[in-house]
Amino acid sequence: MDKASNLVGQIYDAVFDTGIWPQLLCSLADYCGVENAALVVTDPSIHFSSVITPRADPYVVSQYAEKWWAHDPTAATTASMPVGRITSLADTGREKFFCSRFYNDYWRHSGLGAERLATNLSTDRGGFSSIVLQAPARRDRIGADTVKRFSYFIPHLVRAVGLARNLQRAAFETSLLNTGKHGPSATSTAIIDRERRVLFADSGAERLFSEGRGISVIKGRLRFAEERSHAALQAALSTCSATSVSAPHARRIAVMPKPDAMPYSVEIRPIRIASTAPGAPVPSALIQISNPELDRDQCLVVLQKRFGLTPAEARLALEMRKGDGRAAAARRCGISINTARTHLTSIFGKTGVTRQAELIKVLIELE
């Protein structure tokens, strides 16, 4: 029982240090009497798959992550099961498995047996994280003692992975709070990995992505419509992935939502999350997207509420903020100089200023 207790301790240690998982999987495999153990994570919504399995051939593992996970007949069985329930090859169907292209073109050459035990540790968005015990090819069977030992650890594994996922979510939310913009703002924020997979997005970013105006998410990955902007995004992500935690590097990219609109300003900065869920994509960059049109609309609302300006007065006040004079502001608003003069008299009275320079200062302080 000492070995079992020690393994339980390692399981909870892995919540805070994902580097423990390779050795933990080896120890679980030995204790349960099988050849290999693997932690498999899939998320179809972002076309992601990861396998941590230290005793398997690295080439076999990479082929699974790149291609074969989508053809694995046991994966569909595992995904449909509730968290904590053990499945075996019998649940998939041995004939179905051995007749599959997955087995004949891939798995039979892996060096591992077909017999397996698996259980989901978490499920989300059609994906799952599961732990799998695999029999050796030379003795392709799993006994009752292995099932009993595996069952003992499952509640601890489920709890530990749940804690790790909660910590990752909290770290994402904290990162967004720490980079928040104060005052009137139309800044949307997302977190992506080096492959442009969107790992986290606030409501503003989700709405922006769904509109597809210059910035969209295709198969779970961020995409800029303009090739030049997209190439700049790729280059920025490469830099973010290579940047040390302490480096304050950030990059701005202008993205055109449509030919006659003001460009979005996209800031890309490195992000490091100390505790990530095991097998999950690693965050690489925090993306902040500023939409000038939405920013302008929000400022108009603030001006009307704070100073009691009419919509026409608020529009003129925003144009005056650019500092190029009353005539230019009137022209952009499509009104005459006389109308602008009348509006400004009212604006001065409502904002408590007497000069255009004072008005501009008040407006800038709203940002």
N, C-alpha and C positions, 0 to 999 in steps of 0.2 A: 504493500500500500504506500510505502515511502516514495517509490518511483511515480506512482499515480499522483500523489499529492504534489510532488515536485513539478510534474507536468502541468497540473492545474495552475500552479504559481507562474509558470512560464507563459501560459495562455493569457493570463491577466497582465503580465509584464509586456506582452506584445501589443497591448492596447496603446501603449505610449512609445513603443519602439518597434516599427515594422521590420527592422533588420533582424529581429528574433525569429521571424517566421520560417526561414529555411531550416534552421537547426531544430525548431519545434516540430516541423513536419517529419523530419527524419526520426526524431524521438518518438513521435506518435506511431509512425510506421513500425518501428522496432517493438514498441510496447504491445501493439495490437497484432503483431506477428504477420505482417504483410511486407511486400517488396518495396512499395512506394506509397507516399501520400502526396496529394496535390491540393492546392487552394485555387479554385477556378472562379474567375469573376467575369461576367458578361453584362453588357448594357447595350442592347440593340438600338436604343434611341440615339446613341452617339456612335454606333458601329464600333464598339470597343470590346476587346476580350483580353484577359490576362491570365497567365498560369504561373503559379509559383510551385515548382516541383524539383527540388535540388538533385534528386537521384536519376531523373530522366535525362535522356540524350538532349542536349541544348538545341540541336537542329530539329528534333522531333517536336520539342516544345514551341519553337519559333514557327514551325509550319502549322501547328494547331492554332496559335494565336492569330496568324495571318490569314488562314484559309479554312482549316478543317473544323473549327468550332461551330461554324454555321451548318455543317453537314453531320454533326455528331448526333446519332439517334438517341443516345442516352441523355443528351442535354435537354431535349424537349420533355422527356419524362421527369427529369430533375426539376425543371422550371415550373412544372404543373403541380408539384408537391408542396405541401405546407412546410414552413420552417420547422426543422427538428425531426422530420420523419425520415427514417432510413429507407433507401431504395437499393435494389440490386439489379443485376443484369436481367433477372427474371421479370422485373417490372417493365423493362423496355421490350423484352421478348428476345430470347437467344437466337431464334431463327432469323428474326428481323435484323438483329445486329450482325450476325455472321454473313448474311446475304447483302449487306449494305456496301456501297462504294467506300464509305468511311473505313470500314474494317479491311476490305480487300486491297484497297489502294494505299492505305495509310497505317492503320493501327496494327495490323499483323506484322509490320516491319519495325514497330516501336521498341521491341525488346521487353514489353510488359504483357501480362496476361489479359484476357478479356473480362474475367470475373472481377467484380468491384462492389464496393459499398459507397454510398454517397448520401449526404444530407445537406439541405439548404441551410445556410446560416443567416441569410437575408434575401428578400425579394423586393424588387422595385422597378416600375416602368417596364415590365416584361423581361427584365434581367434578373440575375441572381448572383449571389456568392455562395459557393458550396465547397465542402471538403470531401475529397474522394480518396478511398483506400484501394490500392490496386494489387492484385495477386501477381506472383512471378510467372513468366511464360513457361518455365520448366515444370511448375506445379500449379496449374491454373484452377485453383479452388480456394474458397474462403470458409473457414469453420465457424461453429457456433461460439467458440471462445472469443474469436475476433469480433463478432457482432456484440457480445456482452461487453467487452472492453471498450469498444468504440462508443457504445451507448452511454457509458459512464461520463465520457468527456463532452458529449454533444451539448448539454445545457450550458456548460461553461464556455464552449466555443461560440454558441449563439449569443450569449450575454456579452462576451468580449468584443465580438464583431459589431454588435449593436452599440456598445459604448464608443468604439472607434469611429463609427459612422456619425454618431452624435457629436463627437469632438470635432470631426472634420466640418460638419455643418456649422457648428458654433464658430469655428475658425474662419470660415467663409464670411459669415455674417459680421464678425468682428472686423475683418479686413475691409468690408464695405462701409461699416460705420466709421472706421478710422480715416477713410479717404473721402468722406462725405463733404459736399460743398454747402456752405452756409449761405443763407439768403435766397432770393428768387433764383431758381435754377431749373433747367430742363436736362440735367445730366443723368444718363442711364448707365448702369454699371453691370459688368459681367466678368466672370473668371474663366479663363480657357487654358488648355494645356498646349504643349508645343506643336501638336498636330491640329490645332484650332478647334478641338472639341470644346463645346460650351458645357462647363461643369456646374456653373451657377449663374443665374441672371435675375436681376430685380424685375419688378413688374413693368417698369418703363422700358427696359431692354427687351423683354419678351414681346411687348407691344410693337416696338420698333422693328424687331426681327420679322414679325408676322406681316408687317406692311411691305417689306421687301423693296424699300426705296433706297437703293444704293448699298444697303447692308442687309444681309439675310443669313439664315442658317440652313444649310443644305446637308442632309444626312447627318445632322448633329454637329456640323462644323461651320464656323464663322466664315463668311465669304463677302468680300467687297466686289461690287459689280465692275468698277473700273480696274483694268489690269494693272495700271501703274500703282494705284492705291493698294491693291491686293499684294503686289510684289513687295511693297513697303511694309505691309503687315507681316509677311513671311520673314523678311529680313529682321524686323523688330523682334519677332518671336525667337528667332535664332539667337539674337543677342541676349534676350531675357533668359533663355535656358542656360546660357554660358556665364551669366552675371552672378557674382557672389552676392550673398544675402545682404551685405552692408552697402553695396553700391547703389547710389540714388539715381541710377540711370532711368530716364523716361524719354519717350519719343512721341511726337505729335504727327498725325496724318490728317489731311483734308480729304473728305469723301463727299462727292457730289450726289445728292439724292435724286436730282433730275436737272436737266440743262439750265432751267431758268430759276433755280432755287439757290438759297444760300448754302454753302457747304457745311457738313457736319465737321466738328473738330473732334478727332479721336485721339485720346492719350493712352499710350501703352506703357505700362511699367512692370518691372519684375515683381513677382510675389512668391513667397515661400511659406508654406503651411507646415509647421513643425510636426503635427500629428495627422497623418492621412490614413484613411481606411485601408486595410491590407488589400493589395492587388488593384486598388482604384487608380484612375489616371492621376498623374502628378500635376498639380497646378503650376503654370509657368508665368502667366501674365494676368494683370488686372486691366480691364478695358473700360475706359470712361468715355462716353459719347455725349457730346454737347450739341443739342439741336437748336440753332439760333432762332428758328421760327417759333418753336415751343417756348423758348426762353423769352422771346418778345411778348408772346401771348400772356405768359405768367406775370411779366412785369406790368403789363397793362392792367391786369386784375389787381395787382398790389397797389398801383397808383390810384386806381378808382376807390379801393377800400380804405387806404390809409389817408388820402387827402380829399376824398370826395370829388375827384375829377370826373367829368363826363367822358365817355369813350373817345370823343373827338379831341378833347383836351389831353387825355392820356396819350393818344397817338402823337400829337404834336410835341408833348413833353419828351417822349422817347426820341423823336427825331432831333430835338434841340440838344439832347445829350451828346450827339455826335460833334457838336462844337463848331459847325461851319456856318452858323448864322440863321436868322429868322427866315430870310428869303429862301434859302436852300431847303430848310425844314418844311416850309409851306409848300414848296414845289413837290417834294416827295409825298406830302399828304394830299396833294391835289386840291389845295385851297388857295384863296387869294391872300395877298399880303394884309389887306384890311381884316379879313376873317382871322388870320393868324394873330394880328395885333389884339383883337378882341379876346381871343382864347388866352393869349399870354397874360393879359390883364387879370383875367379870372384865375389863371394858374398861379400867378404871383400871390394873389390874395389868399388862395387856399393853402399854398405851401409856406407862406410867411416870409417870402423873399421879395426883393425889390429890383434885382438885376439878373441878367441872363447868366452871368458867371456863378452867382449864388445858386441859381436853379440847377445848373449843371452839377455843382458840387453836391447838392441834395440828392440828385438822381444817381450819381456815381456811388454815393454812400449806401444806396439801397442794394447794391450787388453783394 
